[in-house]
């Protein structure tokens, strides 16, 4: 699944709400959108995720304009004011609520299982505003992938939480290596570092051919066998009304 933002923008220069940007993201290769100001990253994320129509340019999914398909396939991750957790929410509570949103039973046992699979049990009772940025990105991205049909992510401005770009981009890189299509919206300064780090992302066909699906740290995330990039899910589901 490849998504392309082809010269998309909102407003007119100078001072456009979203200056014209282009990016291509495919499984194994994150796409990077570099924008500044407080509003532009949110607008770029909404456009990339099929939630907003750009005034100029096109957003293509596998070569076709289909905003509905993009909305179903892509989750917004940590987008300010749209898809970010309250700062004082504990990691455990975030997992519980995301499991319910994904129509999976948010039992304490299942929450603990997810935390263990992510290697984040030590942060269970920590407010999300106090966890390292790489932990925050891993947590929110992995939980988004639990949702039915989600195979792509739009991750918004992880640099705003501090920490080294190399640290949180390693998480983005590892998720992309599993075949997830990732659009990263970030600042121009962080994007410059990311562009250099993109050389560390092996082409997905190389990974699949060699069988090198293991991340650099084998204890980072436990994964089920097969091609599904998501965490193991509980087989019991909540009624749809529970997440309405």
C-alpha positions in Angstrom: 0.0 0.0 0.0 1.6 3.2 -1.2 0.3 6.7 -0.3 1.4 9.8 -2.2 0.8 13.4 -1.3 1.3 15.2 -4.6 1.8 18.9 -4.1 -1.0 19.3 -1.5 -1.6 22.6 0.2 -4.3 24.7 2.0 -4.4 28.5 1.5 -2.2 30.8 -0.5 1.3 31.9 -0.1 2.6 33.8 1.8 1.3 32.5 5.0 -0.6 29.5 3.7 -2.1 27.4 6.5 -0.5 24.4 4.9 2.3 25.3 2.4 2.5 23.0 -0.6 4.2 19.7 0.4 4.8 16.3 -1.3 5.7 12.9 0.1 5.5 9.2 -0.8 5.2 6.5 1.8 5.2 2.7 1.2 5.6 -0.4 3.2 9.1 -0.4 4.6 9.8 3.2 3.6 8.3 6.0 5.7 7.3 9.2 3.9 8.3 12.5 5.6 6.3 15.7 5.6 8.3 18.7 6.9 6.2 21.6 8.1 6.4 24.4 10.7 4.0 26.4 12.8 1.5 25.1 15.3 -1.4 24.5 12.8 0.4 23.1 9.7 1.3 19.7 11.2 -2.3 19.0 12.2 -3.6 20.1 8.7 -0.9 17.9 7.0 -1.9 14.9 9.1 -5.6 15.4 8.4 -4.9 15.6 4.7 -2.6 12.6 4.7 -5.1 10.6 6.7 -8.0 11.3 4.3 -9.8 13.4 6.9 -9.5 16.7 5.0 -9.5 17.6 1.4 -6.6 19.8 0.3 -7.3 22.9 -1.7 -4.5 22.1 -4.1 -2.8 18.8 -5.1 -3.9 15.2 -4.7 -3.6 12.4 -2.2 -3.3 9.0 -4.0 -3.6 5.6 -2.5 -1.9 3.1 -4.8 -2.3 5.6 -7.6 -6.0 6.4 -7.0 -7.8 9.2 -5.2 -9.9 7.5 -2.6 -10.3 9.4 0.7 -12.6 6.8 2.1 -10.1 4.0 1.7 -7.4 6.2 3.2 -9.5 6.9 6.2 -10.1 3.2 6.8 -6.5 2.1 6.3 -4.7 5.0 8.1 -4.9 5.9 11.8 -3.8 9.3 13.1 -1.2 8.9 15.8 -0.7 11.6 18.5 -2.2 14.4 16.3 -2.7 17.5 18.6 -6.3 18.1 19.4 -7.4 15.2 17.3 -5.9 11.9 18.4 -3.6 12.6 21.4 -4.1 11.3 24.9 -4.6 13.7 27.9 -1.2 14.3 29.4 -2.1 13.0 32.8 -3.6 9.7 31.5 -1.6 6.6 32.7 -0.2 4.3 30.1 -2.4 1.5 31.5 -5.5 3.6 31.0 -4.5 4.5 27.5 -4.1 0.8 26.6 -7.5 0.0 28.2 -9.3 2.7 26.2 -7.5 1.9 22.9 -8.5 -1.8 23.3 -12.1 -0.8 23.7 -11.8 1.5 20.7 -10.4 -1.5 18.7 -13.4 -3.5 19.9 -11.2 -5.8 22.0 -12.1 -6.7 25.6 -10.1 -4.3 27.8 -9.7 -6.7 30.7 -6.9 -6.2 33.1 -5.2 -9.4 31.9 -5.4 -8.3 28.2 -4.0 -4.8 29.2 -1.1 -6.5 31.0 -0.5 -8.8 28.0 -0.2 -5.8 25.7 2.1 -4.0 28.0 4.3 -7.1 28.3 4.4 -7.5 24.5 5.5 -3.9 24.1 8.0 -4.2 27.0 6.3 -1.3 28.7 5.0 -2.9 32.0 7.3 -0.6 34.0 5.5 2.5 32.6 2.0 1.1 33.3 1.1 3.6 36.0 3.2 6.5 34.6 1.4 9.6 33.1 2.0 9.6 29.4 3.5 13.1 29.6 6.4 11.7 31.6 7.4 8.8 29.4 10.3 9.1 26.9 9.3 10.1 23.5 10.3 6.8 21.9 8.1 5.0 24.4 5.2 7.3 23.6 5.5 6.8 19.9 5.8 3.0 20.3 2.8 2.8 22.6 0.4 5.0 20.5 1.5 3.5 17.2 1.2 -0.1 18.3 -2.2 0.5 19.8 -3.5 2.2 16.6 -2.5 -0.9 14.7 -4.8 -3.0 16.8 -7.8 -1.4 15.0 -9.4 -3.5 12.4 -8.3 -2.7 8.9 -5.5 -0.3 9.9 -2.3 -0.9 8.0 -1.0 2.6 7.8 -0.1 5.3 10.3 0.2 9.1 10.2 2.4 10.1 13.1 2.3 13.7 14.1 5.2 15.8 15.5 6.9 13.4 17.9 9.7 15.9 18.2 7.4 18.2 20.3 7.8 15.8 23.2 11.6 16.2 23.3 14.3 13.5 23.1 16.7 12.7 20.4 15.3 12.2 16.8 17.4 9.1 16.5 15.5 7.5 19.4 12.0 8.0 18.3 12.7 7.5 14.6 14.2 4.0 15.4 10.6 3.1 16.5 9.1 4.5 13.3 11.8 2.6 11.3 11.1 -0.7 13.1 7.3 -0.4 12.5 7.9 0.4 8.8 10.1 -2.7 8.5 7.1 -4.8 9.4 5.3 -3.7 6.3 3.3 -0.8 7.8 3.0 2.3 5.6 4.0 5.3 7.8 3.6 9.0 7.1 5.7 11.0 9.5 4.8 14.7 9.9 7.6 16.5 11.7 9.5 19.8 11.9 12.0 20.8 9.2 14.9 20.4 11.6 13.9 16.9 12.7 13.1 16.0 9.1 16.7 16.8 8.1 18.0 14.3 10.6 15.3 11.7 9.5 16.4 12.0 5.9 19.9 10.9 6.9 18.5 8.1 9.0 16.2 6.8 6.2 19.3 5.1 4.8 19.1 2.7 7.7 15.7 1.4 6.5 16.2 -1.7 4.4 14.0 -2.1 1.4 11.0 -4.3 2.4 11.6 -6.7 -0.5 15.2 -7.3 0.8 13.9 -7.9 4.3 11.3 -10.4 3.1 13.8 -12.2 0.8 16.4 -12.6 3.5 13.9 -13.4 6.2 15.3 -10.6 8.3 12.1 -9.5 10.1 13.7 -9.2 13.5 14.2 -5.7 14.9 17.6 -4.7 16.1 16.6 -5.3 19.7 14.8 -8.7 19.9 13.2 -7.7 23.2 11.6 -4.5 21.8 8.3 -6.0 20.7 6.9 -9.6 20.7 5.1 -10.3 17.4 2.9 -13.1 16.2 4.0 -15.4 13.4 2.8 -14.4 9.9 2.5 -11.2 8.1 0.1 -9.3 10.4 2.1 -6.3 11.8 -0.2 -5.9 14.8 0.0 -7.2 18.3 -1.7 -10.4 19.3 -5.3 -9.6 19.9 -7.9 -10.9 22.3 -10.4 -13.2 20.5 -13.3 -11.8 22.6 -14.8 -8.6 21.2 -16.9 -6.0 22.8 -20.3 -5.1 21.2 -20.0 -2.2 18.7 -22.2 0.0 21.0 -19.4 -0.1 23.7 -17.2 2.0 21.5 -19.8 4.3 19.9 
